[in-house]
């Protein structure tokens, strides 16, 4: 790989991290409500806690922004015309993964918010839309179905994450090694970042979402 291309990839990876570091929930909460969402609810600076603390309007905006961060980061590969998706699809996807994961890391450890971020699910989903929208659509269906049945956002996120690598391997028959590895690692990451939620689910005291119904069980 030419050194100039390597430097371009490195620079765009840093840009992707900075995009991911935009603390949507913190900035929206402080700018429009005078509230730092990290001081309320679960203490998380993600879309779910924003829905819980600030309501649907703020939560929807934060969710859209977090998804857009991952999508935009993965699309930064388009600034590298040397990497052709037709001539070398695997290489193209690998670079998308690099940029998308850089954004996810930024969301988890944002430089603009004291390195205390969210769980990265929405940003991860955004990069997935850019890379393989069909598997993203399946994940959405699983998420919505489980959320409708249980009203547990955490359980819905975990299930959708696990379905992702399963769909890549057995439904879409993808063969890119790094893409498959990413799917498995992404599922493991979601499970690990939801350890507290899993504990609460097992103990029967996990918060239920107000997204679909009016009432909320603590």
Number of C-alpha atoms within 10 A of each C-alpha: 5 6 8 9 13 11 11 14 19 14 12 21 24 16 18 27 26 20 23 35 27 21 28 26 31 22 19 20 22 12 11 10 12 11 17 18 26 20 11 15 16 15 15 19 29 28 29 27 21 31 23 21 21 21 14 16 10 20 24 15 16 26 21 15 21 31 22 22 30 33 25 20 30 30 18 18 26 13 11 14 8 10 17 14 14 8 9 10 12 17 15 19 21 19 19 25 23 19 30 34 25 25 35 32 23 30 35 23 21 22 17 17 16 10 15 18 28 28 23 27 25 26 32 25 25 27 28 25 19 20 21 12 14 14 20 22 15 14 23 17 14 20 22 16 14 19 20 16 9 13 21 19 22 26 20 22 24 23 18 23 28 19 20 23 23 17 18 20 15 9 10 12 11 13 11 16 11 14 20 18 12 17 22 18 15 19 21 15 16 21 20 14 17 17 12 13 20 17 12 13 15 10 9 10 12 19 19 18 23 17 18 9 10 7 10 12 10 9
